[in-house]
Amino acid sequence: MPPSTKRNIALAQVRRPCQAKGKLMVEVYALRELQYARLMLRAQVRTRGRPAMTFEIAHKPIPNTWDRRGLPGWSYHSQALFDLERSELFLKHWQIAGHVNDIPAPGDWLTFDLLGERAVVIRGRDGVVRAFHNLCRHRGARVVDGAQGHCKGAMVCPFHGWVYDLDGTLRGAARPETFGDMDRSQFGLKPVELEIWQGFLFLRFHPGPQPAVADYLGAYAPDFTAFRSGGLLPVKLPDWATLLPVNWKSVRDVDNEGYHVAMAHPALQDLYGRTYRDYVHDDGLASSYAEFGDQPGRLWSVRHYVKTSQPKDWLPPRLQRAWTYYGVFPNTVIAFTPESVLFYQELPVSPGQTRLAGRIYRQPHETRQDRLARYLACRIDRETSGEDQQLSIWSNESMKSSAFEDFHLSDLEYGLRNHHDQLRRLLPVLTRREAPPETDLARLNEELLRDQTEIRSS
């Protein structure tokens, strides 16, 4: 029996679950076969006589020895840590709100809410895109309501009718004579820091440690330029979201490694499992790369996608038949296929609840065949996302179990460690294996940060 046939039998066996006391279990012998197959697949560098894959973004090698533990279990359900993550992580790091072509005309706007902060991104009459706190300076109502929309000439607060120009300045208040000598110039909408890079709208609510987006993500720029990301257009129904009963880190932990692809993602394994690679970079960044098309595919969506997707001659050869993923610390991924682009992000709601959301884009001048390939790619992605969501729930549940001791990570999961290390640098209280008292956690973190600063300066 050829090795490839043996491998397919092992994969089929591992996906045929048996039930015992209502819980999903897997045959041990099949799991061993799968692990062996996975290692063999990872070791392959050439497929069907094609040259070895090249990945042009500089990446860090995996150390020979490293601490294979993950974050402590307490960090996935601590309210005090969640409060620190809100103030020191999410509100101080770049988040993607959308793309410039989501708001192509003056007066077009979209909103972005995160952990009590509300932003509106709007294109002015001068064509400039700006971001503001979505908060009327009178009583704090939203000046626009909804995910996306258009203002003809001004933003009008629905509470008392204060009117703001598209550049955020206050045009006038209703019944101005009742406000005394109010200086309108002091009551414009408060700006939110916004940068546009490769067409994407990055914002952050407070100054933070990350540099300008163009510098921070500069290593990704050649690939984004090759994919013509600045000219992307939103699909007809671009945005999607779901609410998960998990800590945001459980979602990111699953997404930060591809070790589970062969076991948990039949469609991805069928599409590109033979070539998939994860890479880690500095500052918590990570990326993944996989080529498809060396096999016709067994599953319906994969088989038809491989047959339908056509190489784009305007892409460099290494990207013409590739799915690539570019991580943005702490919680965002931008993914490219030859036909479509999407970004998705984990938006924390509480220590035990996360909103997983994203938007999908296409290339302009899309052909009918491109549209069909994009549809098939979305089918594969949708199935994969559902599988990852279930894995996140199972993983998050374990963090409260008395039997949970720690992760023991494979070399194939080093991307997860890379992300955790960046979290530890910003929140050194995460180095504590035992949970600190909730009332002392913020103070302890501040002390550990001071210690870090003193060590670096000495």
ZAMARGU-4260 file (C-alpha; in steps of 0.2 Angstrom, whole numbers, plus 5000, padded with zeros to 4 digits):
<rodrens>
0) 5000/5000/5000 | 5008/5017/4995 | 5012/5029/5010 | 4999/5042/5003 | 4985/5029/5004
5) 4990/5024/5022 | 4990/5043/5027 | 4973/5045/5019 | 4966/5030/5029 | 4974/5037/5045
10) 4965/5054/5042 | 4949/5045/5038 | 4950/5035/5054 | 4954/5050/5065 | 4939/5059/5059
15) 4927/5045/5063 | 4923/5048/5081 | 4917/5035/5093 | 4905/5040/5108 | 4909/5036/5126
20) 4898/5043/5140 | 4893/5057/5128 | 4910/5064/5125 | 4919/5064/5108 | 4934/5052/5108
25) 4947/5047/5095 | 4956/5030/5092 | 4973/5031/5099 | 4981/5022/5085 | 4974/5034/5072
30) 4980/5049/5082 | 4997/5042/5082 | 4996/5039/5063 | 4990/5057/5061 | 5004/5064/5071
35) 5017/5054/5061 | 5009/5060/5045 | 5009/5078/5051 | 5027/5078/5055 | 5031/5070/5038
40) 5020/5083/5030 | 5029/5097/5039 | 5046/5090/5034 | 5041/5091/5015 | 5049/5106/5006
45) 5045/5101/4989 | 5029/5095/4981 | 5028/5086/4964 | 5044/5092/4958 | 5041/5110/4961
50) 5055/5121/4969 | 5055/5123/4987 | 5044/5137/4994 | 5051/5154/4997 | 5045/5166/5010
55) 5053/5183/5008 | 5048/5190/5025 | 5062/5189/5038 | 5057/5177/5052 | 5064/5170/5068
60) 5071/5153/5069 | 5063/5141/5083 | 5076/5139/5097 | 5083/5122/5101 | 5077/5123/5118
65) 5063/5134/5125 | 5050/5135/5138 | 5035/5125/5131 | 5022/5132/5144 | 5008/5144/5140
70) 5000/5157/5149 | 4994/5152/5167 | 4976/5146/5167 | 4970/5160/5179 | 4974/5173/5166
75) 4959/5167/5155 | 4946/5171/5168 | 4953/5185/5179 | 4943/5201/5179 | 4957/5211/5185
80) 4969/5205/5171 | 4955/5209/5159 | 4954/5227/5165 | 4973/5228/5162 | 4971/5221/5145
85) 4958/5234/5141 | 4969/5249/5146 | 4986/5243/5142 | 4983/5232/5127 | 4968/5235/5117
90) 4965/5253/5118 | 4984/5257/5116 | 4987/5245/5100 | 4982/5247/5082 | 4965/5240/5077
95) 4958/5239/5060 | 4941/5247/5057 | 4940/5244/5039 | 4946/5249/5022 | 4946/5266/5013
100) 4935/5259/5000 | 4922/5255/5013 | 4919/5274/5013 | 4923/5280/4995 | 4912/5296/4995
105) 4911/5311/5006 | 4899/5308/5020 | 4902/5290/5020 | 4906/5283/5037 | 4908/5267/5047
110) 4910/5264/5066 | 4921/5254/5077 | 4917/5250/5095 | 4929/5242/5108 | 4928/5240/5126
115) 4917/5256/5130 | 4926/5267/5117 | 4916/5272/5101 | 4924/5278/5085 | 4917/5284/5069
120) 4928/5285/5053 | 4921/5297/5040 | 4927/5304/5023 | 4926/5323/5023 | 4920/5335/5009
125) 4939/5337/5005 | 4941/5318/5003 | 4951/5316/5018 | 4947/5301/5030 | 4946/5306/5048
130) 4942/5296/5064 | 4933/5304/5079 | 4925/5298/5095 | 4907/5294/5091 | 4901/5305/5105
135) 4892/5321/5105 | 4900/5335/5115 | 4883/5340/5123 | 4877/5324/5132 | 4888/5310/5124
140) 4875/5302/5112 | 4881/5293/5097 | 4882/5306/5082 | 4879/5291/5070 | 4871/5275/5074
145) 4874/5258/5065 | 4889/5250/5057 | 4890/5260/5041 | 4881/5274/5033 | 4881/5291/5024
150) 4878/5309/5029 | 4873/5321/5016 | 4882/5336/5022 | 4884/5335/5041 | 4882/5323/5056
155) 4867/5327/5067 | 4866/5321/5084 | 4849/5312/5086 | 4847/5317/5104 | 4846/5336/5104
160) 4851/5340/5086 | 4869/5347/5087 | 4876/5348/5070 | 4894/5343/5066 | 4903/5346/5049
165) 4911/5331/5041 | 4928/5337/5047 | 4922/5335/5065 | 4919/5354/5069 | 4904/5359/5077
170) 4893/5369/5065 | 4880/5373/5078 | 4870/5368/5093 | 4851/5368/5094 | 4844/5384/5103
175) 4862/5391/5104 | 4855/5406/5115 | 4853/5394/5129 | 4871/5390/5131 | 4878/5407/5135
180) 4894/5413/5127 | 4899/5395/5121 | 4914/5395/5109 | 4909/5382/5096 | 4927/5380/5091
185) 4930/5371/5108 | 4916/5358/5105 | 4921/5349/5090 | 4921/5330/5090 | 4936/5323/5098
190) 4949/5315/5086 | 4954/5297/5087 | 4972/5293/5080 | 4970/5286/5063 | 4983/5279/5050
195) 4980/5272/5033 | 4991/5259/5027 | 4989/5249/5011 | 4971/5254/5010 | 4967/5248/5028
200) 4961/5260/5041 | 4970/5258/5058 | 4965/5267/5073 | 4969/5267/5092 | 4961/5276/5106
205) 4976/5280/5116 | 4995/5282/5112 | 5004/5266/5114 | 5020/5257/5111 | 5018/5252/5093
210) 5026/5263/5080 | 5018/5270/5065 | 5009/5256/5056 | 5020/5258/5040 | 5035/5255/5051
215) 5027/5241/5061 | 5021/5231/5047 | 5034/5237/5034 | 5040/5219/5032 | 5023/5214/5025
220) 5022/5229/5013 | 5029/5219/4997 | 5016/5206/4999 | 5002/5218/5002 | 5008/5229/4987
225) 5008/5213/4976 | 4990/5209/4981 | 4985/5227/4977 | 4977/5229/4993 | 4975/5248/4992
230) 4962/5245/4978 | 4952/5232/4986 | 4933/5234/4986 | 4921/5227/4999 | 4910/5212/4994
235) 4891/5215/4993 | 4889/5209/5012 | 4906/5212/5018 | 4905/5211/5037 | 4902/5196/5048
240) 4902/5193/5067 | 4898/5180/5080 | 4899/5180/5099 | 4909/5166/5108 | 4908/5162/5126
245) 4927/5162/5128 | 4941/5173/5133 | 4949/5182/5118 | 4966/5173/5121 | 4958/5156/5119
250) 4953/5161/5101 | 4970/5169/5097 | 4979/5153/5104 | 4970/5142/5092 | 4973/5154/5077
255) 4992/5156/5081 | 4997/5138/5076 | 4994/5126/5062 | 4999/5110/5071 | 4980/5107/5073
260) 4976/5109/5054 | 4978/5090/5049 | 4967/5085/5064 | 4954/5098/5065 | 4952/5106/5047
265) 4949/5093/5034 | 4946/5106/5020 | 4962/5116/5024 | 4972/5099/5025 | 4965/5094/5009
270) 4968/5111/5001 | 4986/5115/5007 | 4991/5104/5022 | 5006/5097/5013 | 5014/5115/5011
275) 5007/5125/5026 | 5020/5134/5037 | 5019/5146/5051 | 5032/5160/5054 | 5036/5171/5069
280) 5043/5188/5068 | 5048/5202/5080 | 5036/5212/5091 | 5023/5198/5092 | 5020/5198/5073
285) 5017/5181/5065 | 5012/5175/5047 | 5008/5159/5038 | 5010/5153/5020 | 5003/5138/5010
290) 5002/5134/4992 | 4988/5124/4984 | 4985/5115/4967 | 4998/5101/4968 | 4983/5089/4971
295) 4965/5090/4964 | 4956/5089/4981 | 4944/5076/4988 | 4931/5087/4997 | 4918/5096/4986
300) 4923/5114/4990 | 4941/5111/4989 | 4940/5101/4972 | 4930/5114/4964 | 4940/5128/4971
305) 4957/5121/4965 | 4949/5118/4948 | 4941/5136/4947 | 4955/5147/4954 | 4966/5153/4941
310) 4984/5160/4943 | 4984/5179/4942 | 4999/5184/4931 | 5000/5201/4940 | 5005/5192/4956
315) 5023/5186/4959 | 5024/5167/4956 | 5025/5162/4974 | 5009/5171/4978 | 4999/5165/4962
320) 4993/5149/4971 | 4995/5153/4989 | 4984/5157/5004 | 4994/5169/5016 | 4990/5175/5033
325) 4998/5191/5041 | 4995/5193/5060 | 4994/5210/5068 | 4997/5210/5087 | 4987/5208/5098
330) 4971/5202/5090 | 4970/5204/5071 | 4974/5193/5055 | 4973/5199/5037 | 4972/5184/5025
335) 4974/5184/5006 | 4969/5172/4993 | 4971/5175/4974 | 4953/5180/4973 | 4949/5188/4990
340) 4955/5197/5006 | 4948/5197/5023 | 4953/5203/5040 | 4946/5196/5056 | 4949/5201/5074
345) 4945/5195/5092 | 4936/5210/5101 | 4934/5206/5119 | 4918/5209/5128 | 4922/5202/5145
350) 4934/5189/5153 | 4922/5176/5146 | 4915/5183/5130 | 4923/5188/5114 | 4915/5195/5098
355) 4924/5187/5083 | 4922/5199/5068 | 4928/5202/5051 | 4926/5210/5034 | 4929/5203/5016
360) 4935/5211/5001 | 4938/5207/4982 | 4948/5214/4968 | 4941/5226/4956 | 4936/5220/4938
365) 4932/5203/4946 | 4927/5190/4933 | 4913/5178/4935 | 4926/5164/4937 | 4935/5174/4951
370) 4918/5177/4959 | 4915/5158/4959 | 4932/5155/4966 | 4930/5168/4980 | 4913/5160/4985
375) 4921/5143/4986 | 4936/5150/4996 | 4923/5158/5008 | 4914/5141/5010 | 4931/5133/5015
380) 4934/5148/5027 | 4917/5147/5035 | 4919/5129/5039 | 4936/5131/5046 | 4930/5146/5057
385) 4917/5135/5064 | 4929/5121/5068 | 4941/5134/5077 | 4927/5141/5087 | 4923/5124/5094
390) 4941/5121/5098 | 4942/5138/5107 | 4927/5134/5118 | 4935/5117/5123 | 4951/5125/5127
395) 4944/5139/5137 | 4933/5127/5147 | 4949/5118/5153 | 4957/5134/5161 | 4945/5132/5176
400) 4947/5113/5178 | 4957/5107/5193 | 4965/5095/5181 | 4973/5108/5170 | 4991/5111/5174
405) 4999/5120/5159 | 5001/5119/5140 | 5016/5108/5133 | 5019/5116/5116 | 5026/5108/5101
410) 5039/5116/5090 | 5024/5118/5078 | 5016/5129/5091 | 5030/5141/5093 | 5019/5155/5086
415) 5008/5153/5101 | 5023/5155/5112 | 5029/5171/5102 | 5012/5179/5105 | 5012/5175/5124
420) 5030/5182/5126 | 5024/5198/5119 | 5009/5198/5131 | 5021/5195/5145 | 5033/5209/5140
425) 5018/5221/5141 | 5009/5213/5156 | 5023/5205/5166 | 5011/5199/5179 | 5007/5185/5167
430) 5024/5178/5172 | 5016/5173/5189 | 5011/5155/5188 | 4999/5157/5203 | 4985/5169/5202
435) 4989/5185/5212 | 4974/5192/5222 | 4963/5202/5211 | 4964/5217/5221 | 4983/5217/5220
440) 4985/5212/5202 | 4987/5230/5195 | 4999/5235/5208 | 5010/5220/5206 | 5010/5222/5187
445) 5016/5240/5189 | 5030/5235/5201 | 5036/5222/5188 | 5036/5234/5174 | 5047/5246/5185
450) 5058/5231/5188 | 5059/5228/5169 | 5063/5246/5166 | 5077/5246/5179 | 5085/5230/5172
455) 5085/5237/5154 | 5093/5254/5159 | 5106/5246/5170
</rodrens>
